[in-house]
Amino acid sequence: MSIAKLSPKFQLTVPSEIREALGAQPGDKILFHQKPNGEIVIRRIPRTTARELAGSLGRASGRNIEYVPLDEARRMTYDELSERRSKEFIQQKDRLADDGGDTK
């Protein structure tokens, strides 16, 4: 059993045996969860790297989403946005022409 004292700013130092049990390191995030019976559970939130997250959206959605390198994804996004803007411009020009407005 360990005891920690709250500072005037409501901060506390996690006792060493608890840090060791959690595997906590400086900079880690600690989760405090209160159960319906009032019990408090303390857990370390594991750090996740981008590589560990790769493909997680596909797994969560149940779909197979292939990896696209960032540069290629940017190019695809830029191309798609350019195409969409071009279509919007043509539609706007057509509406102005239909209304008898100036298309210049």
C-alpha distances in whole Angstrom, upper triangle without the diagonal:
4,7,10,14,17,20,23,24,21,19,16,15,12,10,11,9,9,13,13,12,14,17,18,20,22,24,22,22,19,19,18,19,19,20,23,20,18,15,14,14,14,16,18,22,24,27,30,33,37,38,35,36,40,41,38,41,43,40,39,43,44,47,47,47,49,47,50,50,49,52,54,52,53,57,57,55,58,61,59,59,63,64,63,64,67,68,67,69,72,71,72,75,76,75,77,80,80,80,83,81,81,79,80
4,7,10,13,16,20,20,18,16,12,11,9,7,9,8,8,11,13,12,14,16,16,18,19,21,20,20,17,18,16,18,19,20,23,21,19,16,14,14,13,16,17,21,23,25,29,32,35,37,34,35,39,41,38,40,43,40,39,43,44,46,47,47,48,47,49,48,47,51,53,51,51,55,55,54,56,59,58,58,61,63,61,62,66,66,65,68,71,70,70,73,75,74,75,78,79,78,81,79,79,77,78
4,7,10,13,16,17,15,13,10,10,9,7,11,11,10,13,15,15,16,18,17,19,20,21,20,20,17,18,16,18,18,21,23,21,18,16,14,15,14,17,18,22,24,26,30,33,36,38,35,36,40,42,39,41,44,42,40,44,45,48,48,48,49,48,50,49,48,51,53,51,52,55,56,54,56,59,58,58,61,63,61,62,66,66,65,67,70,69,69,73,74,73,75,78,78,78,80,78,78,77,77
4,7,10,13,14,11,10,6,6,7,7,11,12,11,12,15,16,16,18,16,18,17,19,18,18,15,16,15,18,18,21,24,22,19,17,15,15,14,16,17,20,23,25,28,31,35,36,34,35,39,41,38,40,43,41,39,42,44,47,47,47,48,46,48,47,46,49,51,49,49,53,53,51,54,57,56,55,58,60,59,59,63,64,62,65,68,67,67,70,72,71,72,75,75,75,78,75,75,74,74
4,6,10,11,9,8,6,8,9,10,14,15,14,15,19,19,19,21,19,20,19,20,20,19,17,18,16,19,19,22,25,24,20,19,16,18,16,19,20,23,25,27,30,33,36,38,36,37,40,42,40,41,44,43,41,44,46,49,49,49,50,48,49,49,47,50,52,50,50,54,54,52,54,58,57,56,59,61,59,60,63,64,62,65,68,67,66,70,72,70,72,75,75,75,77,75,75,73,73
4,7,8,5,5,5,8,10,12,16,18,16,17,20,21,20,22,19,20,19,19,19,18,16,17,15,18,18,22,24,23,20,19,16,18,16,19,19,22,25,26,29,32,35,37,35,35,39,41,38,40,43,42,39,43,45,47,48,47,48,47,48,47,45,48,50,48,48,52,52,50,52,55,54,53,56,58,56,57,60,61,59,62,65,64,63,67,68,67,68,72,72,71,74,71,71,70,70
4,5,5,5,6,9,12,14,17,20,18,18,22,23,22,23,20,20,18,19,20,19,17,19,18,21,21,25,27,27,23,22,20,21,19,21,21,23,26,27,30,33,35,38,36,36,40,42,39,41,44,43,41,44,46,48,49,48,49,47,48,47,45,48,50,48,48,51,52,50,51,55,54,53,56,58,56,56,60,61,59,61,64,64,63,66,68,67,68,71,72,71,73,70,70,69,69
4,5,7,10,13,16,18,21,24,22,22,26,27,25,27,24,24,21,21,22,21,20,21,20,22,23,26,28,28,24,24,22,23,21,24,24,26,28,29,32,35,37,40,38,38,42,44,41,42,46,45,43,45,48,50,51,50,51,49,49,48,46,49,51,49,48,52,53,50,52,55,54,53,56,58,56,56,60,61,59,61,64,63,62,65,67,66,67,70,71,70,72,69,69,68,68
4,5,9,12,15,18,21,23,21,21,25,25,24,25,22,22,19,18,19,18,17,18,18,20,21,25,27,27,24,23,21,22,20,22,22,23,26,26,29,31,34,37,35,35,38,40,38,39,42,41,39,42,45,47,47,46,47,45,46,45,42,45,48,45,45,48,49,46,48,51,50,49,52,54,52,52,56,57,55,57,60,59,58,62,64,62,63,67,67,66,69,66,66,65,65
4,7,10,13,16,19,21,19,19,22,23,21,23,20,20,18,18,18,16,15,16,14,17,18,21,24,24,20,20,17,18,17,19,19,21,24,25,28,30,33,36,34,33,37,39,36,37,41,40,37,40,43,45,46,45,46,44,45,44,42,45,47,45,45,48,49,46,48,51,50,49,52,54,52,52,56,57,55,57,60,59,59,62,64,63,64,67,67,66,69,66,67,65,65
4,7,10,13,16,18,16,15,19,20,18,20,16,17,15,15,15,14,13,14,13,17,18,22,24,25,21,20,17,17,15,17,17,18,21,22,25,28,30,33,31,31,35,37,34,36,39,38,36,39,41,43,44,43,44,42,43,42,40,43,45,43,43,47,47,45,47,50,49,48,51,53,52,52,56,56,55,57,60,59,59,62,64,63,64,67,68,67,69,67,67,65,65
4,6,9,12,14,12,12,16,17,16,17,14,15,14,14,14,14,12,14,13,16,18,21,24,24,20,19,15,16,13,15,15,18,20,21,25,28,31,33,31,31,35,37,34,36,39,38,36,39,42,44,44,43,44,42,44,43,41,44,46,44,44,48,49,46,48,52,51,50,53,55,54,54,58,58,57,59,62,62,61,64,66,65,66,70,70,70,72,69,69,68,68
4,6,9,12,10,10,13,15,14,15,12,12,11,13,13,13,12,14,14,18,19,23,26,25,22,20,17,16,13,15,14,17,19,20,24,26,30,32,30,31,34,37,34,36,39,38,36,40,42,44,44,43,44,42,43,42,41,44,46,44,44,48,48,47,49,52,51,50,54,56,54,55,58,59,58,60,63,63,62,66,68,67,68,71,72,71,74,71,71,69,69
4,6,8,6,6,10,11,10,12,9,11,11,13,12,12,10,12,12,16,18,20,24,23,20,18,15,14,11,12,12,15,17,18,22,25,28,30,28,29,32,35,32,34,37,35,34,38,39,41,42,41,42,40,42,41,40,43,45,43,44,47,48,46,48,51,51,50,53,55,54,55,58,59,58,60,63,63,62,66,67,67,68,71,72,71,74,71,71,70,70
4,6,5,6,9,10,11,12,11,12,13,16,15,15,13,15,15,18,20,22,25,24,22,19,16,15,13,14,14,17,19,21,24,27,31,32,30,31,35,37,34,37,40,38,36,40,41,44,44,44,44,42,44,43,42,46,48,46,47,50,51,49,51,54,54,53,56,58,57,58,62,62,61,64,66,66,66,69,71,70,72,75,75,75,77,75,75,73,73
4,5,5,6,9,10,10,9,11,12,15,14,16,14,17,17,20,22,24,28,27,24,21,19,17,14,15,14,17,18,20,23,26,30,31,29,30,34,36,34,36,39,37,36,40,41,43,43,43,43,41,43,42,42,45,47,45,46,50,50,49,51,54,54,53,56,58,57,58,62,62,62,64,67,67,67,70,71,71,72,75,76,76,78,76,76,74,74
4,6,5,6,9,10,10,13,15,17,16,17,15,17,17,20,21,23,26,25,23,20,17,16,13,14,14,17,18,20,24,27,30,31,29,30,34,36,34,36,39,36,36,39,40,43,43,43,43,42,44,43,42,46,48,46,47,51,51,50,52,55,54,54,58,59,58,59,63,63,63,65,68,67,68,71,72,72,73,76,77,77,79,77,77,75,75
4,5,5,6,8,8,11,13,15,13,14,11,13,13,16,18,19,23,22,20,17,14,12,9,10,10,14,16,18,22,24,28,29,26,28,31,33,31,33,36,34,33,36,37,40,40,40,41,39,41,41,40,44,45,44,45,48,48,47,50,52,52,51,55,56,55,56,60,60,60,62,65,64,64,68,69,69,70,73,73,74,76,74,74,72,72
4,6,5,6,5,8,10,12,10,12,10,13,14,17,19,21,25,25,22,19,16,14,11,10,9,12,13,15,19,22,25,26,24,26,29,31,29,32,34,32,31,35,36,38,38,38,39,37,39,38,37,41,43,41,42,45,46,44,47,50,49,49,52,54,53,54,57,58,57,60,62,62,62,65,67,67,68,71,72,72,74,72,72,70,70
4,5,5,6,9,12,14,13,14,13,16,17,19,22,23,27,26,25,21,18,16,13,12,11,14,14,16,19,22,26,26,24,26,29,31,29,32,34,32,32,36,36,38,38,38,39,37,39,38,38,41,43,42,43,46,46,46,48,51,50,50,53,55,54,56,59,60,59,61,64,64,64,67,69,68,70,73,73,74,76,74,74,72,72
4,6,8,11,14,16,14,15,13,14,15,17,19,20,24,23,22,18,16,13,11,10,10,13,14,16,19,22,26,26,24,25,29,31,28,31,33,31,30,34,35,37,37,37,38,36,39,39,38,42,43,42,43,46,46,46,48,51,50,50,53,55,54,56,59,59,59,61,64,63,64,67,68,68,70,73,73,73,76,74,74,72,72
4,5,9,12,13,10,11,9,11,13,15,17,19,23,23,21,18,15,12,9,7,6,9,10,13,16,19,23,23,21,22,26,27,25,28,30,28,27,31,32,34,34,34,35,33,36,35,35,38,40,38,40,43,43,42,45,47,46,47,50,51,50,52,55,55,55,58,60,60,60,63,65,64,66,69,69,69,72,70,70,68,68
4,7,10,12,9,11,11,13,15,18,21,22,26,26,25,21,18,15,12,10,8,10,9,12,15,17,21,21,19,21,24,27,24,27,30,28,27,31,32,34,34,33,34,32,34,34,33,37,38,37,38,42,42,41,43,46,46,46,49,51,50,51,54,55,55,57,60,59,60,63,64,64,66,69,69,69,72,70,70,67,67
4,7,9,6,8,8,11,14,17,20,22,26,26,24,21,18,15,11,9,6,9,9,10,14,17,20,21,19,21,24,27,25,27,30,28,28,31,32,34,34,33,34,32,34,33,32,36,38,36,37,40,41,40,42,45,44,44,47,49,48,50,53,54,53,55,58,58,58,61,63,62,64,67,67,68,70,68,67,65,65
4,6,6,9,10,14,16,20,23,25,29,29,27,24,21,18,15,13,9,11,10,10,14,16,19,21,19,21,24,27,25,28,31,29,29,32,34,35,35,34,34,32,33,32,31,34,36,35,36,39,40,39,41,44,44,43,46,48,48,49,52,53,52,54,57,57,57,60,62,62,63,66,67,67,69,67,66,64,64
4,6,9,11,14,17,20,24,26,30,31,28,26,22,20,16,14,11,12,12,12,15,17,20,22,21,22,25,28,27,29,32,31,30,34,35,37,36,35,35,32,34,32,31,34,36,35,35,39,40,38,40,43,43,43,45,48,47,48,51,52,51,53,56,56,56,59,61,61,62,65,66,66,68,65,65,63,63
4,7,9,13,16,19,23,25,29,30,28,25,22,19,16,14,11,11,11,10,13,14,17,20,19,20,23,26,24,26,29,28,28,31,33,34,34,32,33,30,31,30,28,31,33,32,32,36,36,35,37,40,40,39,42,44,43,44,47,48,48,50,53,53,53,55,57,57,58,61,62,62,64,62,61,59,59
4,6,10,13,16,20,22,26,27,25,22,19,16,13,10,7,7,8,7,11,13,16,19,17,18,21,24,22,24,27,26,25,28,30,32,32,30,31,29,30,29,28,31,33,31,32,36,36,35,37,40,39,39,42,44,43,44,47,48,48,50,53,52,53,55,57,57,58,61,62,62,64,62,62,60,59
4,7,10,13,17,19,23,24,22,20,16,14,11,9,6,5,8,8,12,14,17,20,18,18,21,24,21,23,26,25,24,27,29,31,31,30,31,29,30,30,28,32,34,31,32,36,36,34,36,39,39,38,41,43,42,43,46,47,46,48,51,51,51,54,56,55,57,60,60,60,63,60,60,58,58
4,7,10,13,16,20,21,18,16,12,10,7,6,5,6,9,11,14,17,20,22,20,20,24,26,23,24,28,26,24,28,30,32,33,32,33,31,33,33,32,35,37,34,35,39,39,37,39,42,41,41,44,46,45,46,49,50,49,51,54,53,53,57,58,57,59,62,62,62,65,62,63,61,61
4,6,10,13,16,18,15,14,10,8,6,5,6,6,10,13,15,19,21,23,21,20,24,25,22,23,27,25,23,26,28,30,32,31,33,31,33,33,32,36,37,34,35,39,39,37,39,42,41,40,44,45,44,45,48,49,48,50,53,52,52,56,57,56,58,61,61,61,64,61,62,60,61
4,7,10,13,14,12,10,7,6,5,7,9,10,14,16,19,22,25,27,24,24,27,29,25,26,29,28,25,28,30,33,34,34,36,35,37,37,36,39,41,38,39,42,42,40,43,45,44,43,47,48,46,48,51,51,50,53,55,54,54,58,59,58,60,63,63,63,66,63,64,62,63
4,6,10,11,9,8,6,5,6,8,11,12,16,18,20,24,26,28,25,24,28,29,25,26,29,27,24,27,29,32,34,34,36,35,37,38,37,40,41,38,40,43,42,40,43,46,44,43,47,48,46,48,51,51,50,53,55,54,54,58,59,58,59,63,62,62,65,63,64,62,63
4,7,8,6,6,4,6,9,11,15,16,19,22,24,28,30,32,29,28,31,32,28,29,32,30,27,30,31,35,36,37,39,38,40,41,40,44,45,42,43,46,45,43,46,49,47,46,50,51,49,50,54,53,52,55,57,56,56,60,61,59,61,64,64,64,67,65,66,64,65
4,5,5,5,6,7,11,13,17,18,21,24,26,29,31,33,29,29,32,32,28,29,32,29,27,29,31,34,36,37,39,39,41,42,42,45,46,43,44,48,46,45,48,50,48,48,51,52,50,52,55,54,53,56,59,57,57,61,62,60,62,65,65,65,68,66,67,66,67
4,5,7,9,11,15,17,20,21,24,27,29,33,34,36,33,31,35,35,31,31,34,31,28,31,32,36,38,39,41,41,44,45,44,48,48,45,46,50,48,46,49,52,49,49,53,53,51,53,56,55,54,57,59,58,58,62,62,61,63,66,65,65,68,67,68,66,68
4,6,9,11,15,18,21,23,26,29,31,35,37,38,35,34,37,37,34,34,36,34,31,34,35,39,41,42,44,44,47,48,47,51,51,48,50,53,52,50,53,55,53,52,56,57,55,56,60,59,58,61,63,61,62,65,66,64,67,70,69,69,72,70,71,70,71
4,6,10,13,16,20,21,24,28,30,33,36,37,34,33,37,37,33,34,37,34,32,34,36,39,41,42,44,44,46,47,46,50,50,47,49,52,51,49,52,54,52,52,55,56,54,56,59,59,57,60,63,61,61,65,66,64,66,69,69,68,71,70,71,69,70
4,7,10,13,17,19,22,25,27,31,34,35,32,32,35,36,32,33,36,33,31,34,35,38,40,41,43,42,45,45,45,48,49,46,48,51,50,48,51,54,52,52,55,56,54,56,59,59,57,61,63,61,62,65,66,65,67,70,70,69,72,71,71,70,71
4,7,10,13,15,19,22,24,28,31,32,29,29,33,33,30,31,34,31,29,32,34,37,38,39,41,40,42,43,42,45,46,44,45,48,48,46,49,51,49,49,53,54,52,53,57,57,55,58,61,59,60,63,64,63,65,68,68,68,71,69,69,68,69
4,7,10,12,15,19,21,25,28,29,26,26,29,30,27,28,31,28,26,30,31,34,35,36,38,37,39,40,39,43,44,41,42,46,45,43,46,49,47,47,51,52,50,52,55,55,54,57,59,58,59,62,63,62,64,67,67,67,70,68,68,67,67
4,7,10,13,16,19,22,25,27,24,24,28,29,26,27,30,28,26,30,31,34,35,35,36,35,37,38,37,40,42,39,40,44,44,42,45,47,46,46,49,51,49,50,54,54,53,56,58,57,58,61,62,61,63,66,66,66,69,67,67,66,66
4,6,9,12,15,19,22,23,20,20,24,25,22,24,27,25,23,27,28,31,32,31,33,32,34,34,33,37,38,36,37,41,40,39,42,44,43,43,47,48,47,48,51,52,51,54,56,55,56,59,60,60,61,64,64,65,67,65,66,64,64
4,6,9,12,16,19,20,17,18,22,24,21,23,26,24,23,26,28,30,30,30,31,30,32,31,31,34,36,34,35,38,38,37,40,42,41,41,45,46,45,46,50,50,49,52,54,54,54,58,59,58,60,63,63,64,66,64,64,62,62
4,6,9,13,15,17,14,15,18,20,17,19,22,21,19,23,25,27,27,26,28,26,28,28,27,31,32,30,31,35,35,33,36,39,37,37,41,42,41,43,46,46,46,48,51,50,51,54,55,55,57,59,60,60,63,60,61,58,59
4,6,10,13,14,11,12,16,18,16,18,21,19,19,22,24,25,25,25,25,24,26,26,25,29,30,28,30,33,33,32,35,37,36,37,40,41,41,42,45,46,45,48,50,50,51,54,55,55,57,59,60,60,63,61,61,58,59
4,7,10,12,10,11,14,17,15,18,20,19,19,22,24,25,25,24,24,22,24,23,22,26,27,26,27,30,30,29,32,35,34,34,37,39,38,40,43,44,43,46,48,48,49,51,53,53,55,57,58,58,61,59,58,56,56
4,7,8,6,7,10,13,12,14,17,16,16,19,21,22,21,20,20,18,20,19,19,23,24,22,24,27,27,26,29,31,31,31,34,36,35,37,40,41,41,43,45,45,46,49,50,50,52,55,55,56,58,56,56,53,54
4,5,5,6,9,12,12,14,17,16,17,20,21,22,20,19,18,16,17,16,16,20,21,20,21,24,25,24,27,29,29,30,32,34,34,35,38,39,39,41,44,44,45,47,49,49,51,53,54,55,57,55,55,52,52
4,5,5,6,10,10,12,14,15,16,18,20,19,18,16,15,13,14,13,12,16,17,16,18,21,21,21,23,25,25,26,29,30,30,32,35,35,36,38,40,41,42,44,46,46,48,50,51,52,54,52,51,49,49
4,5,5,9,10,13,14,14,16,18,19,19,17,15,14,11,13,12,13,16,18,17,19,22,22,22,25,26,26,28,30,32,32,34,36,37,38,40,42,42,43,46,47,48,50,52,53,54,56,54,53,50,50
4,6,8,8,12,13,12,14,17,17,18,16,15,15,13,15,15,16,20,21,19,21,24,24,24,27,29,28,30,32,34,33,35,38,39,39,41,43,44,45,47,49,49,51,53,54,55,57,55,55,52,53
4,6,5,8,10,10,11,14,15,15,14,13,13,12,14,14,15,18,19,17,19,22,22,21,24,26,25,26,30,31,30,32,35,35,36,38,40,40,41,44,45,46,48,50,50,51,54,52,52,49,49
4,6,8,9,10,11,13,14,14,12,10,10,8,10,11,12,16,16,14,17,20,19,19,22,24,23,25,27,28,28,31,33,33,34,37,38,39,40,42,44,44,46,48,49,50,52,51,50,47,48
4,6,5,6,9,10,11,10,8,7,8,7,10,12,14,17,16,15,18,20,19,19,22,23,22,24,27,27,27,30,32,32,33,36,37,37,39,41,42,43,45,47,47,49,51,50,50,47,47
4,5,5,6,9,10,10,10,9,11,11,14,15,16,20,19,17,20,22,21,21,24,25,24,25,29,29,29,31,34,33,34,37,38,38,40,42,43,43,46,48,48,49,52,50,50,48,49
4,5,5,6,8,8,9,8,11,11,13,15,16,19,18,16,18,21,19,18,22,23,21,23,26,26,25,28,31,30,31,34,35,35,36,39,40,40,42,44,45,46,48,47,47,45,45
4,5,5,6,5,5,5,8,10,12,15,17,20,18,16,19,21,19,19,23,23,21,23,26,26,26,29,31,30,31,34,35,35,37,39,40,40,43,45,45,46,49,47,48,45,46
4,5,5,6,7,8,11,12,15,18,19,23,22,19,22,25,22,22,26,27,25,27,30,30,29,32,34,34,35,38,39,38,40,43,43,44,46,48,48,50,52,51,51,49,50
4,6,8,10,11,14,15,18,20,21,24,23,20,23,26,23,23,27,28,25,27,30,30,29,32,34,33,34,37,38,38,39,42,43,43,45,47,47,48,51,50,50,48,49
4,5,8,9,13,15,17,20,21,24,22,20,22,25,22,21,25,26,23,25,28,28,27,30,32,31,31,35,36,35,37,40,40,40,43,44,44,45,48,47,48,45,47
4,7,9,13,15,18,21,22,25,24,21,24,26,23,23,27,27,25,27,30,30,29,32,34,33,34,37,38,37,39,42,42,42,45,47,46,48,51,50,50,48,49
4,6,9,12,15,18,20,23,21,18,22,23,20,21,24,24,22,25,28,27,26,29,31,30,31,34,35,35,37,39,39,40,43,44,44,46,48,47,48,45,47
4,6,10,12,16,18,21,18,17,20,22,19,20,23,23,22,24,27,26,26,29,31,30,32,35,35,35,38,40,40,41,44,45,45,47,49,48,49,46,47
4,7,9,13,14,17,15,13,17,18,15,16,20,20,18,21,24,23,23,26,28,28,29,32,33,33,35,37,38,39,41,43,43,45,47,46,46,43,44
4,6,10,12,15,13,12,15,16,14,16,19,19,18,21,23,23,24,27,28,28,30,32,33,34,36,38,38,40,42,43,44,46,48,47,46,43,44
4,7,9,12,10,10,13,15,13,15,18,18,18,21,23,23,24,26,28,29,30,32,34,34,36,38,39,40,42,44,45,46,48,47,46,43,44
4,6,8,7,6,10,11,10,12,14,15,15,17,20,20,21,24,25,26,27,29,31,32,33,35,36,38,40,41,42,44,46,44,43,40,40
4,6,5,6,9,10,11,12,14,15,16,18,20,21,22,24,26,27,29,30,32,33,35,36,38,39,41,42,43,45,47,45,44,41,40
4,5,5,6,9,10,10,12,14,15,16,18,20,21,22,24,26,27,28,30,31,33,34,36,37,39,40,42,43,45,43,42,39,38
4,5,5,6,9,10,11,12,14,15,16,18,20,21,23,24,26,27,29,30,31,33,35,36,37,39,41,42,43,41,40,37,36
4,5,5,6,9,10,10,12,14,15,16,18,20,21,23,24,26,27,29,30,31,33,35,36,37,39,41,42,40,39,36,36
4,5,5,6,8,10,10,12,14,15,16,18,20,21,22,24,26,27,28,30,32,33,35,36,37,39,41,39,38,35,35
4,5,5,6,9,10,10,12,14,15,16,18,20,21,22,24,26,27,28,30,31,33,34,36,37,39,37,36,32,32
4,5,5,6,8,10,10,12,14,15,16,18,20,21,23,24,26,27,29,30,31,33,35,36,37,35,34,31,31
4,5,5,6,8,10,11,12,14,15,17,18,20,21,23,24,26,27,29,30,32,33,35,36,34,34,30,31
4,5,5,6,8,10,10,12,14,15,16,18,20,21,22,24,26,27,29,30,31,33,35,33,32,29,29
4,5,5,6,9,10,10,12,14,15,16,18,20,21,22,24,26,27,28,30,32,33,31,30,26,26
4,5,5,6,9,10,11,12,14,15,17,18,20,21,23,24,26,27,29,30,32,30,29,25,26
4,5,5,6,9,10,11,12,14,16,17,18,20,21,23,25,26,27,29,30,29,28,25,26
4,5,5,6,9,10,11,12,14,15,16,18,20,21,23,24,26,27,29,27,26,23,23
4,5,5,6,9,10,11,12,14,15,16,18,20,21,23,24,26,27,25,24,21,21
4,6,5,6,9,10,11,12,14,15,17,18,20,21,23,24,26,24,24,20,21
4,5,5,6,9,10,11,12,14,15,17,18,20,21,23,24,23,23,20,21
4,5,5,6,9,10,10,12,14,15,16,18,20,21,23,20,20,17,18
4,5,5,6,9,10,11,12,14,15,17,18,20,21,19,19,15,16
4,5,5,6,9,10,11,12,14,15,16,18,20,19,19,15,17
4,6,5,6,9,10,11,12,14,15,16,18,17,17,14,16
4,5,5,6,9,10,11,12,14,15,17,15,14,11,12
4,5,5,6,9,10,10,12,14,15,14,14,10,12
4,5,5,6,9,10,10,12,14,13,14,11,14
4,5,5,6,9,10,11,12,11,11,9,12
4,5,5,6,9,10,11,9,9,6,9
4,5,5,6,9,10,10,11,8,12
4,5,5,6,9,8,10,9,13
4,5,5,6,5,7,6,10
4,5,5,6,7,6,10
4,5,7,10,10,14
4,5,9,10,14
4,7,9,12
4,6,9
4,6
4
